[in-house]
Amino acid sequence: MGVDVEAAARHRQRIAWLVLGAFAFALRLAAALVTGSFHHPELYEYHTVAQSLAAGGGFVFFSHGGVPYYSLEAPLYPALCALVYTLTHGSVAALLVLQMLAGSLTAVLIAAIGTRLFNRQAGLAGGILAACHPGLIVYASLKAHALTIDALSFCVVLWQLLQWGRERSVRSSVWAGLALGLSLLERPTAIAFLPAAAAWFFLTAAASERRAAVKQVVLLSACAFLVILPWTIRNTLIHRQLVFMRSTNWEVFWRGNNPSATGHSYVAPERLVLDTLPPEAVAQLHRLRDEMQQARWFRDRAFAFIRAHPAEFLLLTLKKWYYFWWFAPQTGTLYPRAWLYGYQALYVMVLWLVVACARAVAIHGTSEQRQAVMLIGLMLLALSLIQSLHYVEGRHRWVVEPFLLLLAGAPLARIGKALRARGVTGVSVKERAEAR
C-alpha cells in the first residue's frame, strides 16, 4: 500500500513537471509570436561563427579591422547553432525553438532541485518563477544568444554538485567534473564555480574525511579539465601559445578597466566603451593582423590604466560588483522603460524572498538545506567577483538568477499555503469552523 502511494506521488510529480515545462515553453513561444522574432531575431557573433562552421569554413569570426578570430568564443553554443543550421538549412527559427526547450528544461530543473531540498510546493513555486522570468524569456525567444544554454548548464552543475556533496563518492565526483567541464565549454566564467565548490566540499566534510575530500576535489577538477582539453589543445596549436578557452578575455577585461570605463559595456545610450577609443588607437589596433596581438594590445592598455589609477580600479571593481547585484545607470538602455520597471519590481520581490529563505534555513533548516544554501551562496559570490573584474551587464546576473528563484520558491510556497489556509475571505479555516 505504501509503495503504491509513493508511486502515485512520483507520478503526480512528473505530471506537474511536465505541465510546468509546457507552461514555460508556451510563454516563450507566445513571446516569439507576439514580437515576430521568428522572422527577425536578434543575431550575434555566434550566428556568424555557426554559419561558417555549417558551411565548412571553420570556427572563425572577422573582427577589429577584418582580423580573423579563431578563438573568439567558447565552442559549445556556436557548435550547437551550426548543428541546427546544418539540419534545418540555416533556420534561426529552429534554433529559437531549441532555446525555448532549453529554457523550459531550466524551469523544470529548478523545480526538481527545489523539491529535493525543500518540498514539492517549494520546487514548483521556484520553477514557475523561472518559467515566468522576463529576462530568460527574452533571451530564449527573441535572440540567438548563448544565455539560455548558459543558464541551463549552470543549473546542471548545481544539481551535480549537490549530488556530489550528498554522495561524496568517486562516481559523483566524475559526474560533477564532467558537468563543470561542459559548462566551461559553454561559458568560461563557470571556472568560478570550481574554487567555490572545492571550498564548500572541504568545509562540509567531517574532520576524518578531509583527506578523502581533497582527493575528490582533485578528481572533479581533473575531469573538468579533461573535457576542455581538446579545445585548449586546438587553440594552442593554432596560436602557438596557451589559450585555454578564448582569445578575447583581455578585451572584455579592458572594457571594464580603462579611462572611459563605466563598469558596463555602454558609456551612454547607443555608445559602447569601444567607441570611446580615439581614432589613432583604433588605427593602431587595426594594424595588428593577429588576434593574439590584438589581445595583448587590450591587455597592455588595461594594465597601464590599473598601474596609473589603482584606486580607481578598486572603486570600479566595487561598482561593478554592486551593478552585478543591482542595476547600472545603463541598465535597460535597449528595452522599453516599462519592461525595466516591471523587472525591477520582480527582482526586489525575489531578493526579499531569498533573504527570507536564507533566514529560515539558518534557523530551522536541516543540515542538507544549510549546506545547499551555502553552496549556492559561494557559487554566486565567486561568479559575481570574477565578473566584476571585467564588465557587468544585467544578463550576466540572469545566467545565475535561476539559483535565486530556486531559493525564493520556498518562502513563496509558504506564503501561498498561508493564503489558502485563510481563504479568500481572509478568515482562517479554524476561525470559520469556530464561527459555525
N, C-alpha and C positions, 0 to 999 in steps of 0.2 A: 504493500500500500504506500509506504513512504517513498519507495523507488518511483512509483507511478506519479506521485505528487511532484517529486523533484524533476522528473522528465517533462511533466506538463509545464512546470515553471520555466524550464530551459527552453521549451518550445515557444512559450509566450514571449520570452525574452528575445529569441531570434526573430519572431514576427515583429516585435517592437523595433528592433534594429533595422529590419528590412523596410518598415514603414518610415523610419527616420531617414534612411538613405534615399528612399524615393522622394520624401519631402524636400530634402536638401537638393536633390537633382532637379526637382520641379522648380524650385526657386531660382536656381542658376539658369535653367532653360528659359524660364519666363524673362529673366533679365536680358538674356541674349536676344530673345524675340522682340522685346519692347524696344531695345536700343538699336536693333538691326546689326549687331556685331557679327553675325554670321556672314554678312555681306561686306562690312568694313571694320574688321577687327584692328586693334592697335598692335602693330608689329615692332619687334625689337631686333637687336643684333642676332639673337638666337635663330630667328627666322632666316636670316641671310646665310648663317653658317649651315643650318639644316638644308637649305636649298642646294648649297654647294656640295654637301655630303650626298644628298639624294641624286645629284647629277653626276657624281663621280669626281668632283673637283677637290675633295678632301675637306678637312676641318680648317677653314680659313675665312678670315674677315679682313677687309681692307679698311684701315683707319689712319688718321693723322697724316695726311698728305699722300694717301694711297699706299701706305706701307702694309704688306701682308702680315697679319697676325695669325699665327698657327696655334697659339695657346691663349686665346682671348678669354675663354670661359671654361668652367668645369664641364666635362663632356656629357654627363648623363642626359640633361634636358635637351640639348641640341641633337643628340643621337636619337632620343625618343621622337623628337619632331621629325627628323629625317626618316625614321621608320614609318611614321604615319603618312608622311608625304609620298613615300615610295609606294605604300599600299593603296593610297587613295588618289594618286595622280596629283599631288600637291594641294590637297584640300585643307585649308586652315580651319574650316568649319568642323571637320572631323577631329582636329587637334583640340578645339574648344570643347567638343563633347567629351573627349578623353579627360580634359581638365575638370569638367563638371563631375565626371565619375570619381576622379581622384579627390575632389573637394567633398563629395558625398561620403566617400570612404573615410576621410578625415573626421567628419562628424560622427560616424559610426564608431571609429576607433576611440574617440574621446568618450563616447558613451560606454564603451567596453571597459576602458581604464577606470572611469568613474564608478561603474558598477562594481568592479573588483575592489576598489579602495573604500567605497562608502556603501552604496546600495543601489538598487535598480532605478529608483526615482531620481537620485542624485546624478547617476550616469546619464539618464535620459535628459535631464534638465541641461547638463553640460553639452550633450550632443545637440540639443535644439539650439542652444546659444551658438554653437559652431556652425550649424546649418544656416542660421539667420545672420551671421556676421557680415555686415555690408562690405568690408574690405575684401574678405575672402570670396564673396560672391562676385565682386567687380573683377578681381584678378582671374577668376576661373572662367568667367563668361564673356568678358569684353576684351581681354588682352591675351595674346600669345606670349605668355611670360612664365618664367620658371617658378614663381612664388607658390603656386598651388602644390606643385610637386615637392618643393622645399618643405612646406608645412607638413605634408603627409610623411615625408621621410623623417622629419624631426619627431613626429608622433610615434613612428615605428621605433625610433631609437629609444624614446622614453619607455615604451612598452617593454622592449627587450632589456633595458637597464633595470626596470622594476622586477622583471623576471629573474635577472641575474642576482639582484640583491636578495630575492626570496629563496632561490635555489642554492646559490653560491657553489656552483658546480663547473666542471670543465666545459660541459655541453653549453650551459647558459653563457659562459664567458665567450665561447666561439660565436654563438648566435648574436650576442650583443656587439662583438667586434665586427662581424660581417655587416650588421645593420649600420654601425657607425661609418664603416668604410664606404658603403653605398651612399650614405648621406654626404660624406666628404666629396664624392664624385658629383653629387648634385649641388651642394653649396659648401665651399671650403671653410666658411666660418663655423661649421659644425665641429671643427677642431677644438673649439672652446669647451665642448662637452666632455672631452677626454680628461683634462685635469679635474673638472667638476665631478665627474663620475668616479674617478680614482680616489679623490679626497673623501667623497661620500661613502664609497665602499670600505675604505680603510677605517673611517670614523665609526661606522656602524658595525664593524666586526668586533667580536669578543676578543679579549686580550690574547687568548690562546689561539685565535685564528688569524692573527695579524700576519704571520709569515706566509700562510696559505693565501691570504688576501693579496699580498704583494705579487705572488706568482700568478694569480688570476688576472690582476691588472695588467701584468706584462703580457699574458696570453691574449687578452682582449685587444691591447694595443697592437700586438703583432698581427692579429687577424685583420684589424682595420687597415694597417699599412700594407698588408699583402693585397688587399682589394684595390688600393690605389696605385700599387707598384707598377703595373703595366703602363698606366697613363704617365706616371713620373718618368719611367724609362723612355717612353716615346718622346716626351718633352725634352729630356736631357739629350737624346740623340739628335733631335732637330736643332737645338740651340747650343749644343756643345758646352753646356753648363747645367747645373742642377736647377730644375724648375719643377717643384712638387706638383702644382695644380694648374696655375695660370700665370701669365706674364704681366697681368695688369694690376697686381697687388700694389705696386708702388704708385701707380696712377691714382687709384682710389684712396691711397694713403695721402697723397698730395692734395686731393680735393678737400680734405678736411684739415690740412695743415699747410697753409700758405698765407701771404699777407692779405688776401681778399676773402679768406675762408669765413663762412658764417656757421659752419657745422652741418650745413645742408648742401645738397648739390646745386640749389638755386641761391643766387645772391639777391635776386629780385624776380618778379613775375616775367617769364619768358627769357630770363638771362641766367645761364649756367655759370658755375665757377670757371669752367674752361674758357668762357667768353671774356673773362677779365684779363687773360694773358695779353700783353702788348704785342703789336704786330711783329716786332723784332724777335720776341721769344717764340712766337708761332713759327716764324720762318726758320729759326734755329732748330726747333723740334722737327719740322718737316724735312730738313736737310739730313737728318739721321734716317738711314734707309733700312733699319733693322729694328724689330720690336723690342729686343733686349736693350739696344742702345737707347731707345726712347724710354724704356722702363727706368734705366739708370738716370736719364735726364730728369724724370719726375722725382726719383729718389733723392738725387743730389739737391734739387730745389727745396724739397720738403725738409731735409735735414739742415740745410742752410737757414731756413726760416726758424727751425727749432733752436739751433745754436744761437741765432741772433735774438730770439724772443722766447726764452724758456718759460717765463711767467705767463706769457700769452698762450703758449702751447698748453700749459696746465689748465688755464682758465677755459680754453677752447674744449679740452677733453672733458672737463666737468660740465660745460654747457651741452656738449653732445650727449653725455650720459643723461642729463636732465631731459633733453629733447627725445631721447630714446623712450623714456617712460612717460613723457607728457607730450607737448606739441611745440614745434618750432614756429616762428613767425611765418615761415614759408609753407607750412602745412596746409593742404587743401588748395594750393595755387591752381592746380589743373582740374578742379572739380567745382560744381556749384556750391555756394556757401551753405545752402540748406543741407546738403549731404554732410558737410563737415560738422555742422551744429548737431545734427542727429547722431552722428557717430560719437561726438564728444559726450553727449548725454549718456549714450550706451556705455562708453568706456568708463565714465565716472561711476556708474552703477556697478559695472564689473569689478572695478577696483575695490569698492565698498564691500562687495560680496566676497572677494578674495581675502580681504583683511578679516572679515567675519569667519571665514573658513579656517584661516591660519590660527586665529584665536581659539576657536572651538577645538581644533585638533590639538593645540598645545595644552589645553586644559583637560579635555575629555577624550582625546583620541587614543586609539590603540598604538602600539609600538610601530606596526606596519604603516599606519597612516602618518605618524610623525616622521618616519624615515622617508616616505614618499614625498611629503611636503618639503622636507629638507633637500631631497634630490632636485625637485623642480626649482626650488629657490636657488640652489647652486648653479643649475644649468642656465637659468635666466640671468643671474648675476654675471656669470662668465661670458655669455654671449653679448650682453649689454656692454661689458667692459671692452671686449675685443672690437665691437662695432664702434665704440666711442673713440677708438684710436684712429679711425678712418673718417667717415662722414655718416650722417644719420638721416634717414627719411622714414616716414610713417610706416612704409611697407616693411622695413627691417624689423619692426616690432610685430607686425601682423604675422610674420612667419612663426613666431612662438606664442602669439596670443591664444591659440587653442589651449596652451597649458594653463593660462589664466582662466579660460572658460571652463576647463575641467574642474578647477578649484571652486569657481563661482557656482557650479551646479549644485553642490551640497547644501549651502545655505538657501539657495533659491528653491530647492525642493522642500526644505523645512518650512519656508515661508508659504509655499503653495499648500502644504499639508495643514498648516495652521489656518489658512484662509478657508480651506474646505471644511475643516472641523467647525469653524464658526458659521459657515453657511453664508448665503448671500445677504441675509438679514443682519449679519454682524453679531448674532447671538449663537453661542456655542451649542453643540448638541446636548450637553449636560444641562445647560440652562433651559433649553426648550423642553427637555424631559421633566425637569422640576416644575416648570410652569404648567404643564399638563397635569 
